[in-house]
Amino acid sequence: LKKQAKEPDEFIAWENGLNSFVEQLNAYHERKGKEGLAGFLDEISLNDEREDRDKDDITKKSGDCLITMHASKGLEFPIVYLPGVENGLLPHKRSWDEGRVDEERRLFYVGITRARQKLTLSYVRWRLKYGERIAQLPSPFLKELDRKYIEERDYAKESKAPKTAEQNKSFISGLRAMMSEE
């Protein structure tokens, strides 16, 4: 593991994972030692099936669900928001350095294909990093999307545009509805 790790932190994470696995194996052996390795592997498989059932439960619940793109594989939702679609975040800067941009592209594909009806992708122009305002660029993956399916909106322009009486009325009605729910 030490030879394969590019960074000392990577080795430590792998070592911790391996130690955790050994601890689980030992705990299983103390509980049900007579069933051996096959029993341990069966139990792990059952836990994976429980996790799959938990994923099913996520899709049946009402309300909002915050989930990573990794964990969303195999799930679909009516509306999906992917914030932070910025170069350096998606793809991550480390992926550029390590030559794993294609893996990040596949992850982006997983994220955008989770939406059944509506997908919102967002990025910022400026981000505060270490107390300094840093310009951000949109993810290069956005250029790969078919423009005919994209409606671009500029928050800065929209927030400064005057609102119609109907928009104001709708906003106030929405606030009232939220207040009456509590």
Residue pairs with C-beta under 8 A, 6 or more apart in sequence:
1 11
1 14
1 15
1 18
2 11
5 11
5 14
6 98
25 40
28 39
28 40
28 43
29 40
32 39
35 42
55 71
55 74
55 75
58 65
58 67
58 75
59 75
59 76
59 77
65 77
67 75
69 82
69 107
69 108
69 110
69 111
69 114
70 107
70 110
72 110
72 111
72 114
73 110
75 114
76 114
76 115
76 116
77 114
77 115
77 116
78 115
78 116
78 117
78 118
79 115
79 117
79 118
79 119
79 120
80 111
80 112
80 114
80 115
80 118
80 119
80 120
81 119
81 120
81 122
82 90
82 111
82 112
82 119
82 120
82 121
82 122
83 122
83 123
84 90
84 122
84 123
84 124
85 108
85 121
85 122
85 123
85 138
85 139
85 141
85 142
86 123
86 124
86 127
86 136
86 137
86 138
86 139
87 136
87 137
87 138
87 139
87 140
88 136
88 137
89 139
90 104
90 107
90 108
90 139
90 141
91 101
91 104
91 105
91 108
91 139
91 140
91 141
92 104
94 100
95 101
95 103
95 104
104 141
105 141
105 144
108 139
108 141
112 119
112 121
112 145
121 142
123 136
123 138
123 139
123 142
124 136
125 135
125 136
125 156
126 133
126 134
126 135
126 136
127 133
127 134
127 136
128 134
163 171
